[in-house]
Amino acid sequence: MSLLLDAPVAKAAEPRRKRSLLPLLAAMLGVVGLASSAWLQAPRAASFPEIRPTAVGAPFVTVPEFGARGAHILGYQHHARVTLTVPVRNDGWLPVSVTSFTLAGGHAPLLLLSSAQGLPLSLSPGESGSLTVSGVLTNCRYFHMRALETYDGAQLGFSTLGRSVTRTVSFDRPLMVKSPMLASCPDRRIARGADSRGVLG
Amino acid sequence: MKALRRILSVAVTCALLLVGGATSALAHDERASTFPTGTGTTPTYRPYDASKPHLVVCKPTSAAAINAMTDPAVKALNKKLLPQCAFQHMQAAVDAVTAQGTNIYVLPGTYREEPSSAPPCTAGYDETAVEYARIVTCGELVSQVTIAGDDPNDPDIACDNALCRLQIEGTGQRMEDVVLRGGFDATGDFVKYNGIKADRADGFYLRNMTAELFADNAIYVHETDGYVLERVNARHNDLYGILAFTTDHGLIKDCEASYNGDSGVYPGSQADVNSTSTTTGPLSRYAVEVTGCEIHHNALGVSGTAGNSVYFHDNDVHDNAAGYVADSFVGNHPGMPQDHAWITGNRIHGNNSNYFKEFVHSGICDKKPVERGYGTGTVCPAFPVPVGTGILLAGGNYNFINANLIYDNWRAGAMLFWVPGAIRGDYEPGQQYDTSNGNHYTKNRLGFHPSGVTQPNGVDFSWDEQGVGNCWGDNVSSTGTVTDDHEVIALPDCSGSGSVSPIGNVTKTARNVPCATYDRVEEPNPVGCTWFNSPVMPANRENAPGETTPVPAGSGTTTTPPVAKPTASGGRLAATGGGLLPAAAGLVLAATIMAVHRRRRHA
């Protein structure tokens, strides 16, 4: 009886494995994801310091001690056209293009903006620019004689890296518009509640 | 836009502004007005004289009321007058006056002045401001009874027609025996803004009657030089009980004013006869004297935007939300800033009624006027004040608060703060710090009930630490030491020149500012405002003999001030997460793929 040992058999060469595309796909996905994130996050990189508005066309004064941050106070003159100068600075590290400027004020603001010059305002990082915003003092009929409408900031629309967003940017001090008495508000009715802003919306 | 609105906090105020402060003291909407020349005099009472011009007004019920009278002298006069009655309405008698110095006697009864409700001249009225010329031709636009004494075609505002020196007198035993009543129309609104209005009616004298239930003012004197309101009761009005605006040589005495949504008595824009004086303290000339009045259960007991040269003495001011308020808060008020009131010899106490909570925050004041409960105690405050304050000066100068009994006001006995000029419509930079100067608080007794028991104020004095020449001296407090709320600058004593700080404590000012946004309709409970919190009863308060521990209106439970809602963090996180999601997803997916790949390689 012989012991037969199997002779070593030469190992057949394995067929060359096809190189996987998965790592490349993964890398691409990662890159795309990072790029997408960067694009989506781009507006967050934009930074605007507080805006310090000035106004002409109606009385305007700054009272630094009135309130926690002081106040800019704009005097209401019925249907006076007011021009706000609004300096804007890009404190971010991406270029931005400011495309819109709005104030709040509900359905009948005392200061009703109508146009803004200087838009779009392109600002490189660290660059400053200025908008000229026009509006009219109106709607006093919807406010009582002691009312004070306060705007704490403005809403800037801007784009960066092709992505457009809006952001609320605070004023350095609230902008207040003082509602006038009846004698300076020709269309106000003396019936309280006759012109409630609450029913406008 | 909704988010923007939220974030930008568009606030509607009143005045306060008291911010610095509001909504009111107070003020009222009126045509552009000016001071009279000041050459007039305060009229004197004219007793009955059959030979002098007089007219008599009565109601069908007058005879029975007269027969029931118990005072022989009063009854006799009424019996003498009754046969002479030729009018059923006060306005009809006013219209019949042909000579200056006429007396109109109004016999007991309730006067609704029905012909004034909707005469033809009121058709098409758009409820905007009414100029004087139109007041002459159609005073019924705003008032039940109108006394217009000036010829609108001359350039001045002086009285020059038959209505000058008119005296209207109720003939009842009590001022409540003759009632001028407004009330409500079919729609549930007030029928009239004003009860009786004396407009450019120099020498006007009103005596011994009650006026109630009007949208604005029960008794109103306007652009008039020389007038007296004596023994009048003004109550249950949406704004003011008694209002005097751009007037001089006035006397308001022995009155009662209660349950008014703004002020019981409003001497505002009084002739600025001491505007050039830098003297605080008793002066020789005042524009109006208010004395002998009981003023209670109003939002503000007394108030006056530009309440200049008001001599307010020997009155009883109690159970209002705030007792006496003078301010420089509203524009179009001649005589700004407010100056030179003399407040002395008064009892100012228990002004802790929180009508903001009881009637505004509860929604009662949102109802139609007829449904709110006017006449049964409802008060709908039109102006914000710090509930529990005895005397509030919001932007006044050279006021003299001397020798008053000020007690049981649970927030502060007296409060003083600055209001910048821009709030009253003066935008010159140099005018922004021209208020709250030269006010003196001396020899007041604080926290002492007249019976001798102790009823402390929350603090005796509250001050924003602003102004030049303000001082406090020789005041005595039941707490042993006069209490105040100073944080940096203590109350300066009057032995020196007083305060020296044109710039105040900004932190204190900032606390007041949110309250300026109060609006009974649009912003009834401003975020961050603590004025409408019911103040806590001070420790060591003792009941006066026969008194039970008071429960002021609206103090049943503690008001929790609205808290500013933090910006929704969820929203911000969502934005951040959304931005990182592609990267995270890509990296996770890439890691997964690589892991699978490695496993397959090592399999």
Contacts between the chains, C-beta under 8 A, distances in Angstrom:
chain1	res1	chain2	res2	distance
A	20	B	597	5.7
A	20	B	600	8.0
A	22	B	593	4.7
A	22	B	594	7.3
A	22	B	596	7.1
A	22	B	597	4.7
A	23	B	593	7.2
A	23	B	594	6.1
A	23	B	597	6.1
A	25	B	590	7.9
A	25	B	593	6.3
A	26	B	589	6.9
A	26	B	590	3.3
A	26	B	591	7.4
A	26	B	592	8.0
A	26	B	593	4.1
A	26	B	594	5.4
A	26	B	597	8.0
A	27	B	590	6.5
A	29	B	586	4.3
A	29	B	589	5.2
A	29	B	590	5.0
A	29	B	593	7.7
A	30	B	583	7.7
A	30	B	586	4.8
A	30	B	587	5.3
A	30	B	590	4.3
A	31	B	586	7.5
A	32	B	582	7.2
A	32	B	586	5.8
A	33	B	582	4.4
A	33	B	583	4.1
A	33	B	584	7.1
A	33	B	585	5.9
A	33	B	586	2.2
A	33	B	587	6.1
A	33	B	589	7.9
A	33	B	590	7.9
A	34	B	582	7.9
A	34	B	583	4.8
A	34	B	586	6.8
A	34	B	587	7.9
A	36	B	582	3.4
A	36	B	583	6.8
A	36	B	586	7.6
A	37	B	579	5.8
A	37	B	580	5.3
A	37	B	581	7.6
A	37	B	582	5.2
A	37	B	583	3.5
A	37	B	584	7.8
A	38	B	583	8.0
A	40	B	578	6.6
A	40	B	579	3.9
A	40	B	580	7.9
A	40	B	582	6.9
A	41	B	579	4.2
A	41	B	580	7.3
A	44	B	575	7.9
A	44	B	576	7.6
A	44	B	579	6.8
A	59	B	422	7.7
A	59	B	425	7.9
A	59	B	427	3.6
A	60	B	427	6.8
A	61	B	421	8.0
A	61	B	422	5.1
A	61	B	427	4.5
A	61	B	428	7.5
A	61	B	429	5.8
A	61	B	432	6.7
A	63	B	420	4.6
A	63	B	422	6.2
A	63	B	432	5.1
A	65	B	420	7.9
A	65	B	503	5.5
A	65	B	504	6.6
A	65	B	506	5.3
A	65	B	509	6.5
A	66	B	19	7.2
A	66	B	20	6.0
A	66	B	420	5.2
A	66	B	422	8.0
A	66	B	509	6.5
A	66	B	513	7.3
A	67	B	19	7.1
A	67	B	506	7.9
A	67	B	509	6.5
A	67	B	510	5.4
A	67	B	513	4.3
A	68	B	506	7.1
A	68	B	507	7.9
A	68	B	510	3.7
A	68	B	513	7.2
A	73	B	420	7.5
A	73	B	422	3.9
A	73	B	423	7.3
A	73	B	427	7.2
A	75	B	422	7.0
A	75	B	425	6.2
A	75	B	427	5.4
A	102	B	4	7.4
A	103	B	8	7.3
A	104	B	1	7.7
A	104	B	4	5.1
A	104	B	5	4.9
A	104	B	7	7.8
A	104	B	8	3.8
A	104	B	10	5.0
A	105	B	10	5.4
A	106	B	5	6.2
A	106	B	10	5.8
A	109	B	10	7.3
A	143	B	12	6.5
A	144	B	14	6.6
A	144	B	23	7.9
A	144	B	29	8.0
A	144	B	519	6.4
A	145	B	27	5.9
A	145	B	28	7.6
A	145	B	29	5.1
A	145	B	330	6.0
A	145	B	332	8.0
A	146	B	13	6.6
A	146	B	14	3.8
A	146	B	15	3.6
A	146	B	16	7.1
A	146	B	17	7.0
A	146	B	22	5.7
A	146	B	23	4.1
A	146	B	24	5.0
A	146	B	27	6.3
A	146	B	329	6.6
A	146	B	330	5.5
A	146	B	383	6.9
A	147	B	12	4.8
A	147	B	13	5.4
A	147	B	14	6.3
A	147	B	15	7.9
A	147	B	23	7.8
A	147	B	519	6.5
A	148	B	11	7.1
A	148	B	12	7.0
A	148	B	13	3.6
A	148	B	14	7.5
A	148	B	15	6.9
A	148	B	17	6.7
A	148	B	22	8.0
A	148	B	423	7.5
A	148	B	516	5.7
A	148	B	517	7.1
A	149	B	10	6.0
A	149	B	11	6.8
A	149	B	12	5.9
A	149	B	13	7.7
A	150	B	9	6.6
A	150	B	10	6.4
A	150	B	11	4.2
A	150	B	13	7.5
A	150	B	517	7.3
A	151	B	8	6.0
A	151	B	10	6.6
A	152	B	7	7.7
A	152	B	8	5.3
A	152	B	9	5.0
A	153	B	7	7.4
A	153	B	8	5.8
A	154	B	8	7.8
A	155	B	4	5.3
A	155	B	8	7.5
A	168	B	4	6.6
A	168	B	7	4.9
A	168	B	8	6.6
A	178	B	331	6.9
A	178	B	422	7.0
A	178	B	423	6.4
A	178	B	425	6.9
A	180	B	331	5.9
A	180	B	332	6.7
A	180	B	425	7.6
A	181	B	27	7.0
A	181	B	29	6.0
A	181	B	30	7.5
A	181	B	330	6.3
A	181	B	331	5.5
A	181	B	332	3.6
A	181	B	333	7.5
A	182	B	29	3.7
A	182	B	30	6.3
A	182	B	31	7.2
A	182	B	128	7.7
A	182	B	129	4.9
A	182	B	332	7.7
A	183	B	30	6.9
A	183	B	31	5.9
A	183	B	32	4.0
A	183	B	33	7.7
A	183	B	129	6.5
A	183	B	332	4.7
A	184	B	331	7.0
A	184	B	332	5.9
A	186	B	128	6.8
A	186	B	129	7.5
A	187	B	128	6.7
A	188	B	29	7.2
A	188	B	128	6.7
A	188	B	129	7.8
A	189	B	126	6.8
A	189	B	127	4.0
A	189	B	128	5.8
A	190	B	29	5.7
A	190	B	127	5.4
A	190	B	128	7.1
A	190	B	129	7.1
A	190	B	142	7.4
A	190	B	193	6.5
A	190	B	216	7.5
A	191	B	127	4.8
A	191	B	189	7.8
A	191	B	215	7.8
A	192	B	215	7.4
A	192	B	238	7.5
A	192	B	382	7.9
A	192	B	521	7.3
A	193	B	521	5.6
A	194	B	127	6.5
A	196	B	521	5.7
A	196	B	522	6.9
A	197	B	522	6.0
A	198	B	521	6.9
A	198	B	522	6.3
